[in-house]
């Protein structure tokens, strides 16, 4: 089973002077246990696509299916889609609303009719997974640090046990240690067979972490494939709005000078290969 997006189009305010074509014929497949990155400039349609994946927005045309369930199906089916696909918005700490961490964590499971014993067990397990100590449960979520708020928001989404997790710019505003910690967590979720859709403008991060990358420009697909294929594409035919990471610019320059070095983001691998090339 998987999320399948086919020929997806979305128009905001159709038939009015404010009509805006946000997505034009986008295709995407997200399998369980896979990390998919969606990359593009501001206004490229990334967030619009994210909101289609759990039916917060519905297609103008085309289709979105989650494990065979269409997002244009009956309301009862849409409820299951939203259970299967957890969505974490950009700056998710703005989503916090409860009086305590415990109530924040319990809101989703209670909405899905988990029993109280199960809610407690799920809360403790999920908070532990996110590195949040149990001692925080009675505290107000608004008293937590910025990093703890970010992790709490993700934990509250994971508490309902989704099969897919969609994150819109999850590392925005985070310091380097917090960013590494969050990315490590997401890698762990992928190993647990949760499909991760990572919306980001950070091309280098997408190339380093994702197994598949979708590049959007003005609502249209300009690339969809593996990180290796995208690196090849960017070296040969730059995509407007996407800047090569510095190490790839170096690789490109070295190849122009005749060095047979790999397209890689690994500086150690590049240095080792360059040393061998210079010896021959």
PyMOL commands that set and color helices and strands:
alter all, ss='L'
color gray80, all
select helices_A, chain A and resi 46-53+75-84+92-95+101-111+116-129+134-136+141-143+146-158+176-191+203-209+227-236+246-256+267-279
alter helices_A, ss='H'
color red, helices_A
select strands_A, chain A and resi 2-12+20-31+35-39+61-66+69-70+85-88+164-168+195-200+212-217+220-225
alter strands_A, ss='S'
color yellow, strands_A
deselect
rebuild
show_as cartoon
